Amino acid sequence: MWRAVAAFRILTLAYAAVLIFRDHGQYAHPAAGLVALAVMVCWTLVTVLAYARATGRTPWLLIADLLVTAAVVISTRWIDSASRIDAGFPTLPVFWAAAPVLACAVAGGPWAGVVAALAMCGADLVEHDQLEPKNTFYGVVLLLIAGGLVGSVVRLGQQAEAAASLAARREAAVAERERLARSIHDSVLQVLALVSSRGAAIGGGAAELGELAAEQETALRTLVSATELEPPEAGGLLDVRAIAERLAGPRTTVACPATPVLLPAEAAHALGAAAAAAVDNVRRHAGAEARCWLLLEDEPLEVLLSVRDDGCGFAAGRLAEAAAAGRLGVAKAIIGRLESAGGTATLTSVPGDGAEVELRMPRQRAPDPVVRRARRPAPAKSGHG
């Protein structure tokens, strides 16, 4: 589109030059007409070179483009003869005056194009003093249509390009997932299934190992067979439900709202990773028979993801002792991960009655997240072990 604007500016400059050379003898100030043409040539060179680079398409240059063009249009009143102006002859730049309108439409969309068209129409009105149907009025209408239409076409093109790019990325992601799924099915899943069946047949300690292998097999199958793909571009919004539902397993229940729970990609991934670490802690430390519940809540100012279990729990001060001993699983994988994304983590537990982890992620990044640890007086029936 910028190349089209440049081509339009050059072609209309050539047309204006032909008219100025043809009619300059009829001007009230013929030499001034040639000066105006020189200004148009220099400004065309400046804008074509500047608009060719993205860094050159600044609002200040667009405003300057409008002002310079409007000045050339208004100068017709002092350069051309009064009789020619009253007879409805065009302004000195003729169609060249529409170039900044098109530039504003391409840069800012339909509304910017319409505003630029109104500015140029004001310059035409100053030059002609009236909106005569045979000249100025028709030019005003055409400028308004061009500014709005070109801006709309540009916006539609950008939306179509973004949609095509997103579709291509999704197609590539699906193809890569299918390739990985085939590879995992032929290797990891078969090994996990074999360990699960052999462990159950042997019994004893091997049975517990087989049960863990079965859980991991289920979780991995859920991951590779998931149909909902996240947008791969950074800075987009993700549905936290899709991330939370992947954590479901034989002893892990996930409850989510019926409507999408959207967060920025970084925050959503941090929340899901912290929840996955909490669920893994339940599996490792809450006891062989411990069950786990995940509850996702969509609140007006934040997203709350609670991880609860009915395992053995832990005593007050246990986390501080673990951190002092260099075991930083909770401190880094849960608390630190939430802090880095602007969230907060609350861990509560009563020995023998399970534990709970509340993961809160504000919809806008908090400047100084606070991690709170409070002992809960009553037993919890869900969370983190």
VMD Tcl script that draws the C-alpha trace (Angstrom):
set ca {
  {0.00 0.00 0.00}
  {2.84 2.41 0.72}
  {4.33 1.67 -2.69}
  {0.93 2.41 -4.22}
  {0.80 5.75 -2.38}
  {4.29 6.60 -3.68}
  {3.31 5.68 -7.25}
  {0.14 7.78 -6.97}
  {2.12 10.76 -5.69}
  {4.68 10.56 -8.53}
  {2.07 10.13 -11.29}
  {-0.11 12.97 -10.00}
  {2.99 15.16 -9.68}
  {3.75 14.57 -13.34}
  {0.16 15.48 -14.26}
  {0.31 18.67 -12.15}
  {3.64 19.60 -13.76}
  {2.13 19.30 -17.24}
  {-0.75 21.62 -16.30}
  {1.53 24.16 -14.59}
  {3.88 24.37 -17.59}
  {0.91 24.65 -19.93}
  {-0.95 27.36 -18.01}
  {1.74 29.27 -16.12}
  {1.57 32.07 -18.69}
  {-2.04 32.72 -17.61}
  {-1.17 32.97 -13.91}
  {-1.08 36.28 -12.10}
  {2.46 35.33 -10.97}
  {3.92 32.81 -13.46}
  {7.30 32.49 -11.69}
  {5.55 31.65 -8.43}
  {3.81 28.76 -10.17}
  {7.19 27.27 -11.04}
  {8.32 27.77 -7.43}
  {5.23 25.90 -6.23}
  {6.07 23.08 -8.64}
  {9.63 22.93 -7.28}
  {8.23 22.65 -3.74}
  {5.98 19.79 -4.86}
  {8.91 17.98 -6.49}
  {11.11 18.30 -3.39}
  {8.36 17.26 -1.01}
  {7.48 14.27 -3.20}
  {11.11 13.13 -3.00}
  {11.14 13.55 0.80}
  {7.90 11.65 1.42}
  {8.59 8.83 -1.05}
  {11.96 8.14 0.59}
  {10.64 8.53 4.15}
  {7.51 6.42 3.70}
  {9.56 3.64 2.12}
  {10.82 2.74 5.63}
  {8.61 1.84 8.57}
  {10.61 4.14 10.85}
  {9.84 7.08 8.59}
  {6.05 6.79 8.79}
  {5.76 8.91 11.90}
  {2.69 10.97 12.90}
  {4.76 14.15 12.67}
  {5.70 13.47 9.05}
  {2.08 12.71 8.19}
  {0.99 16.01 9.76}
  {3.77 17.84 7.92}
  {2.63 16.17 4.69}
  {-0.87 17.54 5.20}
  {0.39 21.04 6.05}
  {2.75 21.30 3.08}
  {0.11 20.04 0.65}
  {-2.54 22.35 2.12}
  {-0.12 25.29 1.77}
  {0.42 24.50 -1.92}
  {-3.35 24.26 -2.44}
  {-4.00 27.60 -0.72}
  {-1.12 29.25 -2.61}
  {-3.20 28.88 -5.78}
  {-5.23 31.86 -4.57}
  {-2.18 34.15 -4.83}
  {-0.48 32.54 -7.81}
  {-3.37 31.96 -10.24}
  {-5.53 34.76 -11.62}
  {-8.85 35.61 -9.97}
  {-10.73 35.04 -13.21}
  {-9.45 31.48 -13.54}
  {-10.25 30.70 -9.89}
  {-13.79 32.09 -10.27}
  {-14.21 30.07 -13.48}
  {-13.58 26.88 -11.51}
  {-10.09 25.95 -12.72}
  {-8.36 23.36 -10.46}
  {-5.76 24.15 -7.84}
  {-2.06 23.98 -8.69}
  {-1.43 20.46 -7.27}
  {-4.69 19.07 -8.75}
  {-4.86 15.35 -7.76}
  {-1.46 15.49 -6.03}
  {-3.32 16.99 -3.07}
  {-4.96 13.61 -2.39}
  {-1.60 11.88 -1.70}
  {-1.37 12.83 2.02}
  {-4.98 11.71 2.49}
  {-4.09 8.26 1.15}
  {-0.94 8.18 3.31}
  {-2.95 8.94 6.46}
  {-5.53 6.30 5.52}
  {-2.84 3.65 5.07}
  {-1.11 4.62 8.32}
  {-4.13 5.11 10.58}
  {-7.15 3.47 9.01}
  {-10.48 4.89 7.82}
  {-10.91 7.51 10.52}
  {-7.43 8.95 9.95}
  {-8.17 9.03 6.23}
  {-11.46 10.89 6.76}
  {-9.83 13.44 9.10}
  {-7.04 14.06 6.57}
  {-9.63 14.43 3.80}
  {-11.52 17.04 5.86}
  {-8.25 18.97 6.37}
  {-7.60 19.04 2.63}
  {-11.21 19.99 1.98}
  {-10.72 22.96 4.30}
  {-7.73 24.06 2.23}
  {-9.83 23.74 -0.95}
  {-12.57 25.85 0.63}
  {-10.07 28.55 1.62}
  {-8.75 28.64 -1.96}
  {-12.19 28.71 -3.68}
  {-14.29 30.54 -1.06}
  {-17.31 28.41 -1.92}
  {-18.41 24.83 -2.68}
  {-19.45 25.04 -6.30}
  {-20.87 21.73 -7.56}
  {-18.77 21.72 -10.71}
  {-15.42 21.74 -8.89}
  {-14.82 22.01 -5.15}
  {-17.88 20.08 -3.97}
  {-17.10 17.08 -6.14}
  {-13.48 17.15 -4.99}
  {-14.57 17.19 -1.33}
  {-16.81 14.16 -1.84}
  {-14.11 12.21 -3.69}
  {-11.51 12.98 -1.02}
  {-13.81 11.80 1.77}
  {-14.64 8.60 -0.10}
  {-10.98 7.93 -0.90}
  {-9.82 8.51 2.68}
  {-12.47 6.28 4.24}
  {-12.39 3.57 1.59}
  {-8.61 3.21 1.42}
  {-8.37 3.10 5.23}
  {-11.03 0.37 5.37}
  {-9.30 -1.68 2.67}
  {-6.01 -1.44 4.54}
  {-7.61 -2.60 7.80}
  {-9.33 -5.51 6.05}
  {-6.04 -6.50 4.43}
  {-4.24 -6.45 7.77}
  {-6.95 -8.57 9.39}
  {-6.87 -11.06 6.53}
  {-3.08 -11.28 6.71}
  {-3.20 -11.85 10.49}
  {-5.87 -14.54 10.09}
  {-3.87 -16.32 7.38}
  {-0.72 -16.16 9.50}
  {-2.53 -17.56 12.54}
  {-4.05 -20.37 10.44}
  {-0.61 -21.27 9.08}
  {0.88 -21.36 12.60}
  {-1.97 -23.52 13.87}
  {-1.58 -25.91 10.95}
  {2.14 -26.17 11.64}
  {1.46 -26.74 15.35}
  {-1.05 -29.51 14.58}
  {1.38 -31.22 12.22}
  {4.18 -31.03 14.80}
  {1.89 -32.35 17.54}
  {0.84 -35.30 15.38}
  {4.49 -36.07 14.63}
  {5.41 -35.96 18.31}
  {2.34 -38.01 19.22}
  {3.39 -40.78 16.84}
  {6.92 -40.77 18.21}
  {5.75 -40.76 21.84}
  {3.23 -43.51 21.17}
  {5.89 -45.71 19.64}
  {8.32 -45.23 22.53}
  {7.39 -43.59 25.83}
  {3.74 -44.61 26.05}
  {4.51 -48.23 25.24}
  {7.22 -48.34 27.90}
  {4.92 -46.76 30.50}
  {2.15 -49.22 29.63}
  {4.60 -52.13 29.96}
  {5.85 -50.87 33.35}
  {2.27 -50.46 34.54}
  {1.19 -53.97 33.55}
  {4.36 -55.66 34.82}
  {4.22 -53.76 38.10}
  {0.64 -54.81 38.71}
  {1.56 -58.44 37.94}
  {4.61 -58.50 40.24}
  {2.89 -56.75 43.15}
  {4.52 -55.26 46.22}
  {6.69 -52.21 45.65}
  {6.54 -52.81 41.92}
  {2.77 -52.34 42.02}
  {3.20 -48.79 43.30}
  {5.72 -48.11 40.53}
  {3.27 -49.52 37.99}
  {0.52 -47.28 39.33}
  {2.71 -44.20 38.97}
  {3.58 -45.26 35.43}
  {-0.14 -45.61 34.64}
  {-0.79 -42.08 35.91}
  {1.99 -40.64 33.79}
  {0.77 -42.58 30.77}
  {-2.72 -41.12 31.19}
  {-1.38 -37.59 31.59}
  {0.87 -37.94 28.56}
  {-1.92 -39.35 26.41}
  {-4.11 -36.41 27.41}
  {-1.37 -33.97 26.47}
  {-0.58 -35.38 23.03}
  {-4.25 -35.90 22.12}
  {-5.48 -32.46 23.18}
  {-7.42 -30.79 20.38}
  {-7.28 -27.20 21.59}
  {-4.11 -25.42 20.59}
  {-2.80 -22.26 22.18}
  {-1.88 -19.30 19.98}
  {1.89 -19.51 19.50}
  {2.45 -15.77 19.24}
  {3.82 -13.97 22.30}
  {1.64 -11.46 24.04}
  {-1.67 -13.13 23.08}
  {-4.44 -14.35 25.38}
  {-4.73 -17.99 26.47}
  {-7.64 -19.89 27.96}
  {-6.44 -21.12 31.36}
  {-9.05 -23.89 31.29}
  {-7.13 -25.75 28.59}
  {-3.96 -25.62 30.71}
  {-5.70 -26.73 33.93}
  {-7.60 -29.60 32.29}
  {-4.32 -31.20 31.20}
  {-3.51 -31.84 34.85}
  {-6.47 -34.20 35.30}
  {-5.58 -37.78 36.21}
  {-6.81 -40.89 38.00}
  {-6.55 -39.19 41.41}
  {-6.73 -35.58 40.22}
  {-10.05 -33.86 39.54}
  {-10.26 -30.54 37.69}
  {-13.26 -28.18 37.84}
  {-13.41 -25.16 35.51}
  {-15.99 -22.52 34.54}
  {-18.10 -23.08 31.46}
  {-16.80 -19.91 29.79}
  {-13.20 -19.14 28.73}
  {-10.83 -17.84 31.41}
  {-8.41 -15.61 29.48}
  {-5.04 -14.34 30.65}
  {-1.95 -13.04 28.84}
  {0.21 -15.90 27.60}
  {3.05 -15.35 30.10}
  {0.69 -15.20 33.09}
  {-1.34 -18.20 31.92}
  {1.77 -20.36 31.44}
  {3.16 -19.33 34.85}
  {-0.14 -20.17 36.54}
  {-0.36 -23.54 34.81}
  {3.26 -24.43 35.57}
  {2.85 -23.55 39.25}
  {-0.31 -25.67 39.42}
  {1.50 -28.57 37.74}
  {4.28 -28.31 40.34}
  {1.68 -28.34 43.13}
  {0.00 -31.45 41.69}
  {3.38 -33.14 41.34}
  {4.09 -32.38 45.01}
  {0.83 -34.07 45.96}
  {1.86 -37.18 44.05}
  {5.32 -37.22 45.60}
  {4.70 -36.20 49.20}
  {1.00 -36.40 50.13}
  {0.81 -40.18 50.30}
  {0.09 -43.06 47.96}
  {-3.70 -42.76 48.34}
  {-3.94 -38.96 48.38}
  {-6.47 -37.39 46.08}
  {-6.18 -33.95 44.52}
  {-8.70 -31.35 43.37}
  {-8.12 -28.33 41.14}
  {-10.69 -25.52 41.14}
  {-10.38 -22.67 38.61}
  {-12.31 -19.49 39.43}
  {-12.71 -16.50 37.14}
  {-13.02 -13.40 39.33}
  {-13.39 -9.78 38.10}
  {-9.89 -8.64 39.07}
  {-7.95 -11.91 39.15}
  {-7.92 -15.60 38.26}
  {-7.77 -18.02 41.20}
  {-6.55 -21.60 40.81}
  {-6.82 -23.70 43.99}
  {-4.97 -27.00 44.38}
  {-6.18 -29.08 47.35}
  {-5.45 -32.60 48.58}
  {-6.49 -34.94 51.38}
  {-2.99 -36.23 52.07}
  {-0.72 -36.10 55.09}
  {-0.17 -32.32 55.00}
  {2.87 -30.64 56.53}
  {3.74 -28.87 59.74}
  {4.23 -25.13 60.18}
  {7.76 -24.13 59.28}
  {8.31 -27.15 57.07}
  {8.71 -25.02 53.92}
  {11.24 -22.72 55.58}
  {13.25 -25.73 56.74}
  {13.20 -27.23 53.25}
  {14.36 -23.95 51.70}
  {17.17 -23.64 54.30}
  {18.28 -27.17 53.44}
  {18.47 -26.29 49.75}
  {15.25 -28.03 48.68}
  {13.66 -25.19 46.73}
  {10.88 -27.03 44.89}
  {8.04 -25.02 46.42}
  {10.02 -21.79 46.69}
  {11.12 -21.82 43.04}
  {8.60 -23.92 41.12}
  {5.49 -22.42 42.74}
  {6.16 -19.21 44.67}
  {9.01 -17.90 42.52}
  {7.22 -18.68 39.27}
  {4.10 -16.80 40.39}
  {6.16 -13.85 41.63}
  {7.96 -13.51 38.31}
  {4.62 -13.22 36.51}
  {3.06 -10.81 39.02}
  {0.96 -13.31 40.96}
  {0.76 -14.49 44.56}
  {0.78 -17.91 46.23}
  {-0.82 -18.88 49.55}
  {0.08 -22.24 51.12}
  {-1.88 -23.62 54.07}
  {-1.82 -27.03 55.71}
  {-2.72 -28.97 58.85}
  {-0.68 -32.14 59.51}
  {-2.79 -35.18 58.72}
  {-5.56 -33.20 57.03}
  {-4.12 -32.29 53.65}
  {-2.90 -29.03 52.19}
  {-4.08 -26.23 49.95}
  {-2.31 -23.94 47.52}
  {-4.10 -20.84 46.26}
  {-2.57 -19.40 43.11}
  {-3.79 -15.91 42.27}
  {-2.97 -14.10 39.04}
  {-4.23 -10.52 38.62}
  {-5.52 -9.51 35.24}
  {-3.00 -6.67 35.27}
  {0.54 -7.28 36.39}
  {1.05 -6.27 40.02}
  {4.21 -4.21 40.72}
  {5.12 -5.87 44.01}
  {3.53 -9.32 44.43}
  {3.24 -10.60 47.97}
  {3.58 -14.24 48.93}
  {1.56 -15.12 51.99}
  {1.76 -18.25 54.11}
  {-0.97 -18.71 56.68}
  {-1.81 -21.71 58.74}
  {-5.36 -22.88 58.25}
  {-7.19 -23.91 61.42}
  {-9.64 -26.25 59.73}
  {-8.87 -29.30 57.53}
  {-8.75 -28.81 53.78}
  {-10.25 -31.17 51.24}
  {-8.13 -30.10 48.33}
  {-4.83 -28.60 47.25}
  {-1.13 -29.25 47.48}
  {0.76 -31.77 49.52}
}
mol new
graphics top color blue
foreach p $ca { graphics top sphere $p radius 0.5 }
foreach p [lrange $ca 0 end-1] q [lrange $ca 1 end] { graphics top cylinder $p $q radius 0.2 }
display resetview
